[in-house]
Amino acid sequence: MKRISKSIKTFFRHIGSFFDKWLITPITKLMLKIAGFFKNMTKNFDRIAGKKSTLIVVSLILAFGVFVIVDQESNVMIDQYAEVLYDEPVTAVYNEELYVVEGLPETVDITLIGQRRHIFLAKQAPSKGVTVDLTGLKPGNHKVKLNYSQRLESLDYRLDPSEVTVTIYEKVSETRSLTVDILHQDDLDSKLYIDNVELDRTDVIIKGAEYKLDQVATVRALVDVDDIRNPEAGEVTVKDVPLVAYDDEGKRVDVEIVPSTVDAKLTITSPSKEIPVTVVPKGDLAFGKSIESIDTNVSTVTVYGQQDAIDDIEELEVEVDVKGLSEDKEFTVTLERPSGITEISERTITVNVKVSNATTKEFTVNTIEFRNLADGLSVQALSEDDTSVVVSVSGSSDLINNIDASSIVAYVDLDGYGQGEHEVEVHVVQSDVRLTYTPKTRRVKVRIT
């Protein structure tokens, strides 16, 4: 045991001697030499630093170094630049035949940050733009990131927005019938009329989310008259007429329409008719005065418009206000278009009204017309006195002297009357607007069986 302990002590003593000889002693000698060197250097440094010229040189060197550092940093800061690229389109990657995506912005703003030359190069270099990959996403709501393809790594960029929430729907389709809307029809020549529009197809297919298709009330072909060059009567074809889907309130519904356009064949007509102008005086002339004559510079006009309106119109009535008129007067009257009439050959006409003293003469009309009697009924006067009426006619003497009692039409309106005895009002047709017809016999008695 003592022998082992002695061996251990001897081992550690040799180790201590080794470290003392080869490590501690050399390091100590080195440190002493360094200390002695710096002691001598300190004396020399103090002597040199104490000189005025040394301080000036050192100050210049330090100032130059500071200037270089600050200049480099300022150049880096000044060269930093930011530019915004507005309304950059967003491209989504997904199966457009199977799905519909909502909530994805059409454009975003991109802020590029970096040195001007790098930004310039980035704007010139081709880029795939802003994209979002929706491949593999199922119907529902998803939060996705937008990516900007920029080849220059020296630039930093920021998207606004950079992340959006989109909703993916399954795409369904339905077949809908087409209707036609004619736009800017008032721009068409007033003598022309679009009589018929024939589309090259009657049905289209609409595609989209199911809830969107449920909103579609009608799909319309918007035929724009402004797309027709030099329109004239005949047939004209309008190409690529756009189709738009609307809801019940007339608002557009964003769905896919297949095809998106159609061709339309328009039949343009110019229905017209020549009709007489009839002047109708309104109001009572001055006391004791009557209209001797009414003359116009235009006796007939040509009217244009819808065929039904053309067929129904027989004359164009023009009203002139003669209330209180006591002497001859010339009127300039603007012609108004009746319903369904788009153009009249004359815009204004001149009406000359001549006034003379009024006379009155009574005429006995022996025939009374019965109008609007219901089918299956017959009517007769109750007495001989009820078979004739006395009519007072006022006007110029020349006109009244040329009147014959047979030209005066008196009638009773039996609309709404049934079987039995009735006392009905007598009416007289105002066959000449220059005269005033007044029945002196106000009512007659009739029997309806």
TAPEDA-V149214 format. One line per field, one symbol per residue. psi: psi as a letter, one per 40 degrees, with the letter a starting at -180 (. if undefined). burial: I if it has 9 or more other ideal C-beta (glycine too) atoms within 8 Angstrom, else O. A space follows every 10 residues. Layout:
psi->???
burial->???
//
This chain:
psi->dddddddddd dddddddddd dedddddddd dddddddddd ddddddddde iddddddddd dddddddddd ddddddddeh ihhhhifhih hhhigeddih hiehidiihh hhhaiddddd ddddiiieah ihhehehiha hihiiiihhh dheeiiihih iehihihhih hiiihiiiih hhifdeeihe eihhdihhie ieiihhiaid ddddehdihi hghhdeehhg iihahihhif hihhhiadee iihgihhhie iiihhhhhig hihhiihhhh ihihiiheii hdihiiehdi ihiiaidddd ddhdihhhhh heheheiiih hhhhhihihe hdihdhdiih hhhhiiiiii iiihhehhih ifhiieiiii ididdeeiih hhhiaidddd eeiideehhi iihehehaia hihiihihhg dheeihhhhd hdiihihh.
burial->OOOOOOOOOO OOOOOOOOII OOOOIOOOOO OOOOOOOOOO OOOOOOOOOO OOOIIOOOOO OOOOOOOOOO OOOOOOOOOI IOOOIOOIOI IIOIOOOOII IOOIOOIIII IIIIIOOIIO IIOOOOIOII IIOIOOIOOO OIOIOIOIOI OIOOIOIOIO OOOIOIIIII IIOOOIOIOI OIIIOOOIOO OIIIOOIOIO OOOIIIIIII OIIOOIOOII IIIIIOOIOO IOOOOIOIOO IOIIIIIOOO OOIOIOIOOO OIIIIIIIII IIOOIOIIII IOIOIOOOII IIOIOIOOOO IIIIIIIOII OOIOOIOIII OIOOIOOOIO IOIOIOIIOI IIIIOOOOII IIIIIIOIIO OIIIIOOIOI IOIOOOIOIO IOOOOIIIII IIIIIIOOII OOIOIOOIII IIIIOOIOOO OIOIOIIIIO OOIIIOIIII IOOIIIIIO
//
